[in-house]
Amino acid sequence: MNVTDSLLRELPIHALGTVVAATKASTGLPQSGDEYDFYRSFPGFRAFCDSQGNRLLGCMSQVMQYHGCRSHIRDRSKVGEMEDKFDLLVDANDAVLEKVGMLLDEVTGVARNKQPILPAGLQAPKTIISSWNRKKGKSETFRLLHAKNIQRPQMKFKERLDNSNTPFIPKIFVKPNAQRPLPDKQRPEDLDVPPALADFIHQQRLKQTEEDMFAHPYKYELDHFVPAETLLEEVKPFLPLQDVPCHFVTTLDQLVELNEKLLRCSEIAVDLEHHSYRSFLGLTCLMQISTRTEDFIVDVLELRSDMYILNESFTDPAIIKVFHGADSDIEWLQKDFGLYVVNMFDTHQASRILNLGRNSLDHLLRLYCSVESDKRFQLADWRIRPLPEEMIQYARADTHYLLYIYDKMRTELLNSANGQQILLQLVWQRSRDICLKVNARGFSPGELTCV
């Protein structure tokens, strides 16, 4: 071992020990609040904090400058607020970690190319899963990790992303299937302030309440929704995946055609694939929709600005929308597309009411369909385009069987209540409460009174 190798081994150990010691020392400092304010009243303590703070900022600035990041963290004329300094630090950390990842890849011999990184390394399960999941050839070791060199899909979005710490305002301008219209209000986009603040100012001028500003657009419809009485019908077995056509929706015309098909259905199954790795609020990358006869994969990255079209079918109370564990899905639909759901059946809530013990979709697939779900792609990077065939098949399976699971669970709920609809009504009620969730971001509406 030469001197260079010895230094390379000793330096990380020394650096880690220094960081741990600094972390322990920081926990011994007075906490913000009364204790800190009390110590801050002493000139000696105040001078010590200022000098050490400047010293730390200087070290951070040197590290950021070395890595080619913005390093004016000490320049109050450019970075005056604490939030701005924090943003600079986050950006610098991202850049440093990205370089570390690239260097580790070089050391371990991982090939670098222009295509999304799809490394192998996971052995295929010994059990045969199902016909759509049966592996052939090299795909037996297919595994997806985070792709480091994908262009950010956000760069192609037509609307400007709002990551501000302001309350979320519903992204809906047309309200299909309305029993009560949207409140008359304008969104003054010409003001050079965040949209939420501009809307708040306008509402105050009109003397409208905070509830009017941030209320769920379909609250009235959901509060007055009553499930149909025709719930008892023969359960038809699901069709095998290979017997059902699958359509990849990437254009506006295809999206319009999909919406027209959904309007002719009595029930549909819906699921989302979301990306949140190193993303502040995350973004929805894929939507899967299944009818009784067709499966659809919607490229929501390509159609993000047009997804509101599906409000016509998603809010139609005559169409049952089957989700599994929709708590996050409902908020993602609102945040990313301005989509809302009326008349939803959440199979996760049904599983809880039936006391099945395990409430995951994996368990329901095994229990009702005898299908083993391949979860190797559960943490995949769904921004990748074009999607590999294995990922498409994994995604469509999440909704392909969901309508049959809904049929079976609906029958079990009726049988468990001796033919009465009390348990079914409880599932509808819990599902409706999930639909009533409003995407929460930043501070609560009540805090706007101090603006």
C-alpha positions as CSV (number, residue, x, y, z in Angstrom):
1,M,0.0,0.0,0.0
2,N,1.5,3.3,-1.0
3,V,1.2,6.7,0.7
4,T,-1.7,7.8,-1.5
5,D,-3.8,4.7,-0.7
6,S,-3.1,5.2,3.0
7,L,-4.2,8.9,2.8
8,L,-7.3,7.9,0.9
9,R,-8.3,5.4,3.6
10,E,-7.5,7.7,6.6
11,L,-9.1,10.9,5.2
12,P,-12.7,9.6,5.2
13,I,-12.3,8.1,8.7
14,H,-10.9,11.4,10.1
15,A,-13.6,13.4,8.3
16,L,-16.4,11.2,9.6
17,G,-15.1,11.5,13.1
18,T,-14.9,15.3,12.8
19,V,-18.5,15.5,11.5
20,V,-19.8,13.3,14.3
21,A,-18.1,15.4,16.9
22,A,-19.5,18.6,15.3
23,T,-23.0,17.1,15.3
24,K,-22.7,16.2,19.0
25,A,-21.5,19.7,19.8
26,S,-24.4,21.3,17.9
27,T,-26.9,19.3,20.0
28,G,-25.5,21.0,23.1
29,L,-26.2,24.5,21.9
30,P,-29.3,26.3,23.3
31,Q,-32.4,25.6,21.4
32,S,-34.4,28.3,19.6
33,G,-37.0,29.8,21.8
34,D,-36.8,31.3,25.3
35,E,-33.5,29.6,26.2
36,Y,-31.7,30.8,23.1
37,D,-33.2,34.3,23.4
38,F,-32.0,34.4,27.0
39,Y,-28.4,33.6,26.1
40,R,-28.5,35.8,23.1
41,S,-29.0,38.8,25.4
42,F,-25.4,38.4,26.6
43,P,-22.9,40.3,24.4
44,G,-20.3,37.6,24.8
45,F,-22.6,34.8,23.6
46,R,-23.9,36.9,20.8
47,A,-20.3,37.7,19.6
48,F,-19.2,34.1,19.8
49,C,-22.2,32.9,17.8
50,D,-21.7,35.5,15.1
51,S,-18.0,34.7,14.7
52,Q,-18.4,30.9,14.6
53,G,-21.4,31.3,12.3
54,N,-19.3,33.3,9.8
55,R,-16.5,30.8,10.1
56,L,-18.8,27.9,9.3
57,L,-20.4,29.8,6.4
58,G,-16.9,30.5,5.1
59,C,-16.0,26.8,5.1
60,M,-19.2,26.0,3.4
61,S,-18.6,28.6,0.8
62,Q,-15.2,27.2,0.0
63,V,-16.5,23.7,-0.4
64,M,-19.3,24.9,-2.6
65,Q,-16.9,26.9,-4.7
66,Y,-14.6,23.9,-5.1
67,H,-17.4,21.9,-6.6
68,G,-18.5,24.6,-8.9
69,C,-21.7,25.5,-7.1
70,R,-23.1,29.0,-6.2
71,S,-20.9,30.0,-3.3
72,H,-22.3,33.5,-2.2
73,I,-23.9,32.1,0.9
74,R,-22.3,34.8,3.0
75,D,-23.3,37.6,0.7
76,R,-26.3,39.2,2.3
77,S,-27.0,41.4,-0.7
78,K,-27.6,38.2,-2.8
79,V,-28.8,35.8,-0.2
80,G,-30.7,37.6,2.6
81,E,-33.2,35.0,3.8
82,M,-32.5,31.8,5.7
83,E,-34.7,29.9,3.2
84,D,-32.5,31.1,0.3
85,K,-29.4,29.9,2.1
86,F,-31.0,26.5,2.7
87,D,-31.9,26.2,-1.0
88,L,-28.2,27.0,-1.9
89,L,-27.1,24.3,0.5
90,V,-29.6,21.7,-0.9
91,D,-28.4,22.5,-4.5
92,A,-24.8,22.1,-3.4
93,N,-25.5,18.8,-1.7
94,D,-27.2,17.5,-4.8
95,A,-24.3,18.4,-7.0
96,V,-21.7,16.8,-4.6
97,L,-23.7,13.6,-4.2
98,E,-24.2,13.3,-7.9
99,K,-20.4,13.5,-8.4
100,V,-19.8,11.0,-5.6
101,G,-22.2,8.6,-7.3
102,M,-20.5,9.0,-10.7
103,L,-17.1,8.4,-9.1
104,L,-18.3,5.3,-7.3
105,D,-19.7,4.0,-10.5
106,E,-16.3,4.4,-12.1
107,V,-14.5,2.7,-9.3
108,T,-16.9,-0.3,-9.3
109,G,-16.7,-0.5,-13.1
110,V,-20.3,0.4,-13.9
111,A,-20.5,1.4,-17.6
112,R,-21.6,5.0,-18.3
113,N,-23.6,5.6,-21.4
114,K,-26.2,8.0,-22.7
115,Q,-29.1,5.6,-22.2
116,P,-31.0,5.4,-18.8
117,I,-29.1,3.1,-16.5
118,L,-30.8,-0.2,-16.2
119,P,-28.3,-2.4,-14.3
120,A,-28.7,-6.1,-13.7
121,G,-28.2,-7.8,-10.4
122,L,-31.4,-9.2,-9.0
123,Q,-32.0,-12.9,-9.4
124,A,-35.4,-13.9,-10.8
125,P,-37.7,-15.5,-8.3
126,K,-37.8,-19.2,-8.3
127,T,-41.6,-19.4,-8.6
128,I,-43.3,-18.8,-11.9
129,I,-45.4,-15.7,-11.4
130,S,-47.8,-15.5,-14.3
131,S,-47.8,-15.6,-18.1
132,W,-47.2,-11.9,-18.4
133,N,-44.4,-12.0,-15.9
134,R,-42.6,-15.1,-17.2
135,K,-39.0,-14.2,-17.9
136,K,-37.0,-15.2,-21.0
137,G,-33.3,-14.8,-21.7
138,K,-31.5,-11.9,-20.3
139,S,-34.6,-10.3,-18.7
140,E,-34.3,-12.8,-15.9
141,T,-31.8,-10.6,-14.2
142,F,-33.5,-7.3,-15.1
143,R,-33.6,-4.8,-12.3
144,L,-34.1,-1.0,-12.5
145,L,-32.3,1.5,-10.3
146,H,-32.5,5.3,-10.3
147,A,-31.4,6.6,-13.6
148,K,-28.9,9.4,-13.1
149,N,-28.8,11.0,-16.5
150,I,-32.5,11.5,-17.4
151,Q,-33.5,15.0,-18.5
152,R,-35.9,16.5,-16.0
153,P,-39.5,16.0,-17.4
154,Q,-40.4,19.3,-15.6
155,M,-38.5,21.2,-18.3
156,K,-41.2,20.3,-20.8
157,F,-44.2,21.2,-18.7
158,K,-46.3,24.1,-20.1
159,E,-47.2,25.5,-16.7
160,R,-44.7,26.8,-14.1
161,L,-44.3,24.5,-11.1
162,D,-45.2,26.1,-7.8
163,N,-43.0,24.8,-5.0
164,S,-43.7,27.8,-2.8
165,N,-44.7,27.4,0.9
166,T,-48.2,28.7,0.2
167,P,-51.5,26.8,0.5
168,F,-52.6,24.8,-2.4
169,I,-55.3,26.3,-4.6
170,P,-57.4,23.8,-6.6
171,K,-56.2,23.6,-10.2
172,I,-59.6,23.5,-11.8
173,F,-61.3,26.0,-14.2
174,V,-64.0,23.8,-15.7
175,K,-66.2,21.6,-13.4
176,P,-67.8,18.6,-15.2
177,N,-70.8,16.8,-13.6
178,A,-71.4,19.8,-11.4
179,Q,-74.4,19.9,-9.1
180,R,-73.1,23.2,-7.7
181,P,-71.0,25.5,-9.9
182,L,-67.5,26.7,-9.1
183,P,-67.5,30.0,-7.2
184,D,-67.1,33.1,-9.5
185,K,-63.5,34.2,-9.0
186,Q,-60.6,35.4,-11.0
187,R,-57.0,34.4,-10.7
188,P,-55.0,37.6,-11.1
189,E,-51.9,36.1,-12.8
190,D,-50.7,39.6,-13.8
191,L,-49.6,40.3,-10.2
192,D,-45.9,39.6,-9.5
193,V,-46.7,37.5,-6.5
194,P,-47.3,33.8,-5.9
195,P,-50.6,32.6,-7.3
196,A,-51.9,31.7,-3.8
197,L,-51.2,35.2,-2.4
198,A,-52.7,36.9,-5.5
199,D,-55.8,34.8,-5.1
200,F,-56.0,35.6,-1.4
201,I,-55.8,39.3,-2.1
202,H,-58.6,39.0,-4.7
203,Q,-60.8,37.0,-2.5
204,Q,-60.4,39.5,0.3
205,R,-61.5,42.3,-2.0
206,L,-64.6,40.2,-2.8
207,K,-65.1,39.5,0.9
208,Q,-65.1,35.8,0.3
209,T,-64.2,33.4,3.2
210,E,-61.1,31.3,3.4
211,E,-63.3,28.2,3.0
212,D,-64.4,29.5,-0.4
213,M,-60.8,29.9,-1.5
214,F,-59.4,26.5,-0.5
215,A,-62.5,24.3,-0.4
216,H,-62.7,21.0,-2.3
217,P,-64.4,21.8,-5.6
218,Y,-66.5,18.7,-5.5
219,K,-67.4,18.8,-1.7
220,Y,-71.1,19.3,-2.4
221,E,-71.2,16.4,-4.9
222,L,-69.3,14.0,-2.6
223,D,-71.4,15.0,0.5
224,H,-74.6,14.2,-1.5
225,F,-73.3,11.1,-3.3
226,V,-75.4,7.9,-2.7
227,P,-74.1,4.6,-4.2
228,A,-76.4,2.8,-6.6
229,E,-78.7,0.1,-5.3
230,T,-77.8,-2.4,-8.1
231,L,-74.8,-3.9,-6.3
232,L,-75.9,-7.6,-6.4
233,E,-74.8,-9.1,-9.7
234,E,-72.9,-12.2,-10.8
235,V,-69.1,-11.9,-10.5
236,K,-67.5,-12.6,-13.9
237,P,-63.9,-14.0,-13.9
238,F,-61.1,-11.7,-15.0
239,L,-59.6,-12.1,-18.5
240,P,-55.9,-13.1,-18.8
241,L,-53.5,-10.3,-19.5
242,Q,-52.6,-11.7,-22.9
243,D,-56.3,-11.7,-23.9
244,V,-56.8,-8.0,-23.1
245,P,-55.5,-5.2,-25.4
246,C,-53.2,-2.6,-23.8
247,H,-53.0,0.9,-25.2
248,F,-50.3,3.4,-24.5
249,V,-51.8,6.9,-24.5
250,T,-49.3,9.7,-25.5
251,T,-51.3,12.2,-27.5
252,L,-54.2,14.6,-26.9
253,D,-56.4,12.8,-29.4
254,Q,-55.8,9.4,-27.7
255,L,-56.6,11.0,-24.3
256,V,-59.9,12.4,-25.6
257,E,-60.7,9.0,-27.1
258,L,-59.9,7.4,-23.7
259,N,-62.2,9.7,-21.9
260,E,-65.0,8.9,-24.3
261,K,-64.5,5.2,-23.6
262,L,-64.5,5.7,-19.9
263,L,-67.8,7.6,-20.1
264,R,-69.4,4.5,-21.5
265,C,-68.2,2.3,-18.6
266,S,-69.9,1.6,-15.3
267,E,-66.7,1.0,-13.4
268,I,-63.0,1.5,-14.0
269,A,-59.8,0.8,-12.1
270,V,-57.1,3.5,-11.6
271,D,-53.6,3.6,-10.3
272,L,-50.6,6.0,-10.4
273,E,-46.8,5.7,-10.5
274,H,-45.1,8.5,-8.7
275,H,-41.5,9.8,-8.6
276,S,-40.2,11.4,-5.4
277,Y,-36.4,10.6,-5.3
278,R,-34.5,13.9,-4.8
279,S,-37.6,15.8,-5.8
280,F,-39.2,18.5,-3.5
281,L,-42.9,17.7,-4.0
282,G,-42.5,14.8,-6.4
283,L,-44.4,14.3,-9.7
284,T,-46.7,11.7,-11.1
285,C,-45.1,9.9,-14.1
286,L,-47.7,7.3,-15.2
287,M,-51.4,6.6,-14.9
288,Q,-52.9,3.1,-15.4
289,I,-56.6,2.7,-16.1
290,S,-58.4,-0.6,-16.7
291,T,-61.9,-1.3,-17.9
292,R,-63.6,-4.7,-18.2
293,T,-62.1,-5.2,-21.7
294,E,-59.1,-2.9,-22.1
295,D,-56.0,-1.7,-20.2
296,F,-54.6,1.8,-20.7
297,I,-51.2,3.3,-19.8
298,V,-51.2,7.1,-19.9
299,D,-48.0,9.0,-20.2
300,V,-48.9,11.9,-17.9
301,L,-45.5,13.5,-18.3
302,E,-46.3,14.1,-21.9
303,L,-50.0,15.0,-21.3
304,R,-49.7,16.8,-18.0
305,S,-51.4,20.0,-19.1
306,D,-54.3,18.1,-20.7
307,M,-55.1,15.6,-18.0
308,Y,-57.9,17.8,-16.7
309,I,-60.0,16.3,-19.6
310,L,-60.5,13.2,-17.5
311,N,-62.4,15.2,-14.9
312,E,-65.5,14.5,-17.1
313,S,-65.3,10.8,-16.4
314,F,-63.5,10.9,-13.0
315,T,-66.2,13.1,-11.4
316,D,-69.2,11.3,-13.1
317,P,-71.1,9.8,-10.1
318,A,-72.5,7.0,-12.4
319,I,-69.0,5.6,-12.9
320,I,-67.3,3.7,-10.0
321,K,-63.6,4.4,-9.8
322,V,-61.8,1.5,-8.0
323,F,-58.5,2.5,-6.3
324,H,-56.3,0.7,-3.8
325,G,-54.9,2.8,-1.1
326,A,-55.9,6.1,-2.7
327,D,-54.9,8.5,0.1
328,S,-51.8,9.7,-1.8
329,D,-53.3,9.2,-5.2
330,I,-56.1,11.7,-4.6
331,E,-53.7,14.4,-3.5
332,W,-51.3,13.7,-6.5
333,L,-54.2,13.9,-8.9
334,Q,-55.2,17.3,-7.5
335,K,-51.6,18.7,-7.3
336,D,-50.4,17.6,-10.7
337,F,-53.4,17.7,-12.9
338,G,-56.4,19.4,-11.1
339,L,-58.2,16.0,-11.2
340,Y,-60.9,15.1,-8.7
341,V,-62.8,11.8,-8.1
342,V,-66.5,11.2,-7.3
343,N,-67.8,7.7,-6.5
344,M,-64.7,5.8,-5.5
345,F,-64.3,2.3,-4.0
346,D,-61.0,1.9,-2.2
347,T,-60.1,-1.8,-1.9
348,H,-57.7,-1.0,0.9
349,Q,-60.5,0.2,3.0
350,A,-62.6,-2.8,2.1
351,S,-59.7,-5.1,3.2
352,R,-59.6,-3.3,6.5
353,I,-63.3,-3.7,7.1
354,L,-63.2,-7.4,6.2
355,N,-60.3,-7.9,8.6
356,L,-58.1,-9.7,6.1
357,G,-55.0,-9.2,8.2
358,R,-52.9,-8.0,5.4
359,N,-54.2,-5.1,3.3
360,S,-51.6,-4.7,0.6
361,L,-52.5,-5.1,-3.1
362,D,-50.0,-8.0,-3.3
363,H,-52.0,-9.9,-0.7
364,L,-55.3,-9.2,-2.5
365,L,-53.8,-10.4,-5.8
366,R,-52.7,-13.7,-4.2
367,L,-55.9,-14.1,-2.3
368,Y,-58.5,-13.5,-5.0
369,C,-56.5,-14.0,-8.3
370,S,-53.8,-16.4,-7.4
371,V,-51.3,-14.0,-9.0
372,E,-47.9,-13.2,-7.6
373,S,-47.0,-9.6,-8.1
374,D,-43.4,-8.9,-9.1
375,K,-42.3,-6.0,-6.9
376,R,-38.8,-5.5,-8.4
377,F,-40.1,-2.4,-10.1
378,Q,-41.8,-0.9,-7.1
379,L,-39.1,1.6,-6.6
380,A,-38.2,2.0,-10.3
381,D,-37.6,5.4,-11.9
382,W,-40.9,5.9,-13.8
383,R,-39.5,9.0,-15.6
384,I,-37.7,6.7,-18.0
385,R,-38.9,6.9,-21.6
386,P,-39.4,4.7,-23.5
387,L,-40.6,2.4,-20.8
388,P,-39.2,-1.2,-20.9
389,E,-41.8,-3.9,-21.6
390,E,-41.3,-5.4,-18.2
391,M,-42.2,-2.1,-16.5
392,I,-45.3,-1.7,-18.7
393,Q,-46.5,-5.2,-17.8
394,Y,-45.9,-4.5,-14.1
395,A,-47.8,-1.2,-14.3
396,R,-50.9,-2.6,-16.1
397,A,-51.1,-5.6,-13.7
398,D,-51.9,-3.2,-10.8
399,T,-55.2,-2.2,-12.4
400,H,-56.0,-5.2,-14.7
401,Y,-57.1,-7.4,-11.8
402,L,-58.5,-4.7,-9.6
403,L,-62.1,-4.7,-10.9
404,Y,-62.3,-8.5,-10.3
405,I,-61.0,-7.9,-6.8
406,Y,-63.6,-5.2,-6.3
407,D,-66.3,-7.7,-7.4
408,K,-65.2,-10.3,-5.0
409,M,-64.8,-7.9,-2.1
410,R,-68.2,-6.4,-2.7
411,T,-69.8,-9.9,-2.5
412,E,-67.8,-10.7,0.7
413,L,-68.9,-7.4,2.3
414,L,-72.6,-8.3,1.6
415,N,-72.2,-11.9,2.9
416,S,-70.4,-10.7,6.0
417,A,-73.4,-8.4,6.8
418,N,-76.0,-11.1,6.0
419,G,-77.0,-9.5,2.8
420,Q,-77.3,-6.0,4.2
421,Q,-75.4,-3.1,2.7
422,I,-74.1,-1.7,6.0
423,L,-70.5,-2.8,5.4
424,L,-70.6,-1.7,1.8
425,Q,-71.9,1.7,2.8
426,L,-69.0,2.0,5.3
427,V,-66.5,1.4,2.5
428,W,-68.2,4.0,0.3
429,Q,-68.2,6.4,3.2
430,R,-64.5,5.9,4.0
431,S,-63.7,6.1,0.3
432,R,-65.7,9.4,0.0
433,D,-63.8,10.8,2.9
434,I,-60.5,10.1,1.1
435,C,-61.9,11.8,-2.1
436,L,-62.7,14.9,0.1
437,K,-59.0,15.3,1.0
438,V,-57.5,18.5,-0.2
439,N,-53.9,18.6,-1.2
440,A,-52.1,20.3,1.8
441,R,-49.0,22.4,1.3
442,G,-47.3,25.0,3.4
443,F,-49.3,26.6,6.2
444,S,-53.0,26.3,6.8
445,P,-55.6,28.7,5.4
446,G,-56.2,30.2,8.8
447,E,-52.6,31.5,9.0
448,L,-53.3,33.7,6.0
449,T,-55.1,36.2,8.3
450,C,-51.6,37.5,9.2
451,V,-50.7,38.3,5.6
